[in-house]
Amino acid sequence: MTDYHRLPLFVLVTMFLSTPVLSAQTRNPFTGSVPAGQQTGATLDLSISDALDRALKYNLGVIESGQTERSARAVRLRNLNALLPNLSARLNASLEQIDLKAQGFSLNIPGVRIPTIIGPFAVQDVRGYVSQDVFNLSYIKNFKSASESEAASHYNYKRDRDLVVLTAGGAYLLVISDTATTEAVRARIQTAQTLYDNDVDQNRQGVIASIDVLRARVELQTEQQRLISAQNQLAIDKLALARVIGLPDAQEFRLTDAVPYASLENMTVDESLKETRMTRADYLSA
């Protein structure tokens, strides 16, 4: 799996925003999960490693992909069964008597007693059967097709795990970005408030006109509106992150990782293509 922790923040955010799995219109399972655990009153500390681990366990995309892989394995085994020999056995046991008179034997010898019924005696019959198609081209083709489908399904599962990591990591980074934006807007509000108070004092001293005070107040209110918008966006992205990684409803959490910047390693185009052909699960699946 790709080491997403080493990528720069702006690269991950760009990849996340350009990934179609987050589009609400497509109703992609990668944006949902199976909530696990109970909501607690305490605030949960969530690292990026914890977020990725939860996403790989509870995200709907990886769960559905795992079910698809198991279904492909079952199809391969079912087709393999047609190529294997069929062994069956039968056991019969009975207790019988023979009535000689009923069979038409009736002998009368003076002074000799001849029994008219023989038995009872036991009869056991044990048989085994083995059957196999020596050559069936249709069964062979079906088994090969099922085997290739299983291999493709396995690579699709690995690809979906990478997509889950990308989705959860991108959602985590968006919350970090929104938090930084909110703090920046708060800093601008403090600056705008200071400038507004200064303009009010200068207006009282007759240094500046009232229009300058009005301009400073509008700037302050604009920054306050931006703060509300940033806080709303932060809440929305935190909710999206909770849905991706399977947190319980209404569970409060805070992020503990800041994801520091890391430069990309130098790699040529040919090296990138070579590594892609060897490691990309979607390419191997195709």
C-alpha positions as CSV (number, residue, x, y, z in Angstrom):
1,M,0.0,0.0,0.0
2,T,1.2,3.5,-0.8
3,D,2.9,5.4,2.1
4,Y,0.5,8.3,2.0
5,H,2.0,9.8,5.2
6,R,5.1,10.9,3.2
7,L,3.2,12.9,0.6
8,P,2.9,16.7,0.9
9,L,-0.3,18.1,2.3
10,F,-1.2,20.0,-0.8
11,V,-0.7,16.8,-3.0
12,L,-3.0,14.7,-0.8
13,V,-5.7,17.4,-0.6
14,T,-5.5,17.8,-4.4
15,M,-5.8,14.0,-4.9
16,F,-8.7,13.8,-2.5
17,L,-10.6,16.6,-4.2
18,S,-10.1,15.1,-7.6
19,T,-11.2,11.6,-6.6
20,P,-14.7,10.7,-7.8
21,V,-15.4,8.4,-4.9
22,L,-16.4,11.4,-2.8
23,S,-19.1,12.7,-5.1
24,A,-22.4,12.6,-3.3
25,Q,-24.2,12.3,-6.6
26,T,-22.6,8.9,-7.4
27,R,-23.7,7.5,-4.0
28,N,-20.4,5.7,-3.7
29,P,-20.1,3.2,-0.8
30,F,-16.6,4.6,0.0
31,T,-18.3,7.6,1.6
32,G,-20.2,5.5,4.1
33,S,-19.4,2.9,6.7
34,V,-20.8,0.6,9.4
35,P,-20.8,2.6,12.7
36,A,-18.9,0.6,15.3
37,G,-18.9,1.1,19.1
38,Q,-21.0,3.3,21.4
39,Q,-21.0,7.1,21.6
40,T,-19.2,8.4,24.6
41,G,-19.5,11.7,26.4
42,A,-15.7,12.3,26.2
43,T,-13.9,13.7,23.2
44,L,-12.0,11.1,21.3
45,D,-8.4,11.7,20.3
46,L,-8.1,10.6,16.7
47,S,-4.7,10.1,14.9
48,I,-4.4,9.6,11.2
49,S,-3.3,6.0,11.8
50,D,-6.4,5.3,13.9
51,A,-8.6,6.9,11.2
52,L,-7.0,4.7,8.5
53,D,-7.3,1.5,10.7
54,R,-11.0,2.2,11.3
55,A,-11.7,3.0,7.7
56,L,-10.1,-0.3,6.6
57,K,-12.4,-2.2,9.0
58,Y,-15.7,-0.4,8.8
59,N,-15.8,1.4,5.4
60,L,-18.6,0.1,3.2
61,G,-16.4,0.1,0.1
62,V,-13.9,-2.3,1.5
63,I,-16.6,-4.5,3.1
64,E,-18.5,-4.8,-0.2
65,S,-15.2,-5.5,-2.1
66,G,-14.4,-8.2,0.4
67,Q,-17.7,-9.9,-0.2
68,T,-17.2,-9.7,-3.9
69,E,-13.8,-11.4,-3.5
70,R,-15.3,-14.2,-1.5
71,S,-18.1,-14.7,-4.1
72,A,-15.5,-15.0,-6.8
73,R,-13.6,-17.6,-4.7
74,A,-16.9,-19.5,-4.3
75,V,-17.5,-19.5,-8.1
76,R,-14.0,-20.9,-8.7
77,L,-14.5,-23.7,-6.2
78,R,-17.8,-24.5,-7.7
79,N,-16.3,-24.8,-11.2
80,L,-13.4,-26.8,-9.7
81,N,-15.9,-29.3,-8.3
82,A,-17.0,-30.2,-11.8
83,L,-13.4,-31.3,-12.7
84,L,-12.9,-33.4,-9.7
85,P,-13.9,-37.1,-9.5
86,N,-17.2,-37.9,-7.9
87,L,-17.1,-40.7,-5.2
88,S,-20.2,-42.2,-3.8
89,A,-21.0,-45.3,-1.7
90,R,-24.1,-47.4,-0.9
91,L,-24.7,-49.8,2.0
92,N,-27.7,-52.1,2.1
93,A,-28.5,-54.6,4.9
94,S,-31.5,-56.8,5.2
95,L,-32.8,-59.7,7.2
96,E,-34.7,-62.3,5.1
97,Q,-36.6,-65.5,5.3
98,I,-37.6,-67.9,2.5
99,D,-40.9,-69.7,2.5
100,L,-40.4,-72.9,0.5
101,K,-44.1,-73.5,0.0
102,A,-44.5,-70.0,-1.4
103,Q,-41.7,-70.8,-3.9
104,G,-43.5,-74.0,-5.0
105,F,-41.4,-76.5,-3.1
106,S,-43.4,-79.1,-1.1
107,L,-41.8,-82.4,-0.2
108,N,-43.3,-85.0,2.0
109,I,-41.0,-87.9,3.1
110,P,-42.5,-90.3,5.6
111,G,-40.6,-90.2,8.9
112,V,-38.6,-87.1,7.9
113,R,-39.4,-83.6,9.0
114,I,-38.6,-81.1,6.3
115,P,-38.7,-77.4,7.3
116,T,-40.9,-75.2,5.1
117,I,-39.1,-71.9,6.1
118,I,-35.4,-71.2,5.7
119,G,-33.9,-68.4,7.8
120,P,-33.8,-65.8,9.0
121,F,-30.4,-64.8,7.6
122,A,-28.7,-61.5,7.0
123,V,-27.7,-60.0,3.6
124,Q,-25.3,-57.1,3.3
125,D,-24.5,-55.2,0.1
126,V,-21.7,-52.6,0.1
127,R,-20.8,-50.8,-3.2
128,G,-18.7,-47.9,-4.2
129,Y,-18.9,-45.7,-7.3
130,V,-16.3,-43.4,-8.9
131,S,-17.1,-41.2,-11.9
132,Q,-15.1,-38.5,-13.6
133,D,-15.2,-36.6,-16.9
134,V,-12.0,-37.5,-18.6
135,F,-12.1,-34.4,-20.8
136,N,-14.7,-31.7,-20.8
137,L,-13.5,-28.5,-22.6
138,S,-16.4,-26.5,-21.3
139,Y,-15.6,-27.3,-17.6
140,I,-12.0,-26.5,-18.2
141,K,-12.7,-23.1,-19.7
142,N,-15.2,-22.3,-17.0
143,F,-12.6,-23.1,-14.3
144,K,-9.9,-21.0,-16.0
145,S,-12.3,-18.1,-16.4
146,A,-13.4,-18.4,-12.7
147,S,-9.7,-18.5,-11.6
148,E,-8.9,-15.3,-13.6
149,S,-12.0,-13.6,-12.2
150,E,-10.9,-14.5,-8.7
151,A,-7.4,-13.1,-9.3
152,A,-9.0,-9.9,-10.7
153,S,-11.3,-9.7,-7.8
154,H,-8.4,-9.9,-5.4
155,Y,-6.6,-7.0,-7.1
156,N,-9.8,-5.0,-7.0
157,Y,-10.0,-5.6,-3.3
158,K,-6.5,-4.3,-2.9
159,R,-7.3,-1.3,-5.1
160,D,-10.4,-0.6,-3.0
161,R,-8.3,-0.7,0.2
162,D,-6.0,1.9,-1.3
163,L,-9.1,4.0,-2.2
164,V,-10.3,3.7,1.3
165,V,-6.9,4.9,2.6
166,L,-7.0,7.8,0.1
167,T,-10.6,8.7,1.0
168,A,-10.0,8.5,4.8
169,G,-6.7,10.3,4.6
170,G,-8.1,13.0,2.4
171,A,-11.1,13.5,4.7
172,Y,-8.6,13.7,7.7
173,L,-6.5,16.3,5.8
174,L,-9.6,18.4,4.9
175,V,-10.5,18.6,8.6
176,I,-6.9,19.8,9.4
177,S,-7.2,22.3,6.6
178,D,-10.6,23.6,7.8
179,T,-9.2,23.9,11.4
180,A,-6.3,26.0,10.1
181,T,-8.6,28.1,8.1
182,T,-10.9,28.7,11.1
183,E,-7.9,29.7,13.3
184,A,-6.7,32.1,10.5
185,V,-10.1,33.7,10.3
186,R,-10.2,34.2,14.1
187,A,-6.8,35.9,13.9
188,R,-8.2,38.2,11.1
189,I,-11.2,39.0,13.3
190,Q,-8.9,40.0,16.1
191,T,-7.0,42.3,13.7
192,A,-10.2,43.7,12.3
193,Q,-11.6,44.3,15.8
194,T,-8.4,46.1,16.8
195,L,-8.6,48.3,13.7
196,Y,-12.2,49.0,14.3
197,D,-11.7,50.1,17.9
198,N,-8.7,52.2,16.8
199,D,-10.9,53.9,14.1
200,V,-13.6,54.6,16.7
201,D,-11.2,56.3,19.0
202,Q,-9.7,58.3,16.2
203,N,-13.2,59.3,15.0
204,R,-14.0,60.5,18.5
205,Q,-10.8,62.6,18.4
206,G,-11.9,64.1,15.1
207,V,-8.9,62.6,13.3
208,I,-10.8,60.5,10.7
209,A,-14.2,60.6,9.2
210,S,-17.2,58.4,10.1
211,I,-16.9,56.7,6.7
212,D,-13.7,55.2,7.8
213,V,-15.3,53.8,11.0
214,L,-18.1,52.4,8.8
215,R,-15.5,50.8,6.5
216,A,-13.7,49.1,9.5
217,R,-17.0,47.9,10.9
218,V,-18.0,46.3,7.5
219,E,-14.6,44.6,7.4
220,L,-15.1,43.3,10.9
221,Q,-18.6,41.9,10.1
222,T,-17.3,40.4,6.9
223,E,-14.6,38.5,8.8
224,Q,-17.2,37.4,11.3
225,Q,-19.3,36.0,8.5
226,R,-16.3,34.2,7.1
227,L,-15.7,32.6,10.5
228,I,-19.3,31.3,10.6
229,S,-18.8,29.8,7.1
230,A,-15.5,28.3,8.1
231,Q,-17.0,26.7,11.2
232,N,-19.9,25.3,9.2
233,Q,-17.5,23.8,6.7
234,L,-15.4,22.3,9.5
235,A,-18.4,20.7,11.0
236,I,-19.5,19.3,7.6
237,D,-16.0,17.8,6.9
238,K,-15.8,16.3,10.4
239,L,-19.1,14.6,9.8
240,A,-17.9,13.3,6.5
241,L,-14.7,11.9,8.1
242,A,-16.8,10.3,10.9
243,R,-19.0,8.6,8.2
244,V,-16.0,7.3,6.3
245,I,-14.3,5.7,9.3
246,G,-17.3,4.4,11.1
247,L,-17.5,6.5,14.2
248,P,-20.7,6.3,16.2
249,D,-23.3,9.0,15.7
250,A,-22.7,12.3,17.6
251,Q,-19.3,11.1,18.7
252,E,-17.1,14.2,19.4
253,F,-13.4,13.8,18.3
254,R,-10.3,16.0,17.8
255,L,-7.4,15.4,15.5
256,T,-4.0,14.8,17.0
257,D,-1.8,14.7,13.9
258,A,-0.8,17.8,12.0
259,V,0.8,15.9,9.0
260,P,4.0,17.9,8.5
261,Y,5.3,18.7,5.0
262,A,7.5,16.1,3.3
263,S,9.0,16.6,-0.1
264,L,8.5,14.1,-2.9
265,E,11.4,11.8,-3.8
266,N,13.1,12.3,-7.1
267,M,11.7,9.8,-9.7
268,T,11.8,9.8,-13.4
269,V,8.8,9.2,-15.6
270,D,10.1,5.8,-16.7
271,E,10.7,4.7,-13.1
272,S,7.2,5.9,-12.2
273,L,5.6,3.9,-15.0
274,K,7.6,0.8,-14.1
275,E,6.6,0.9,-10.5
276,T,3.0,1.6,-11.5
277,R,2.8,-1.5,-13.7
278,M,4.2,-3.6,-10.9
279,T,2.2,-2.3,-8.0
280,R,-1.0,-0.7,-9.2
281,A,-3.8,-3.1,-8.2
282,D,-6.3,-1.7,-10.8
283,Y,-3.8,-2.2,-13.6
284,L,-3.0,-5.8,-12.4
285,S,-6.7,-6.5,-12.2
286,A,-7.3,-5.3,-15.8
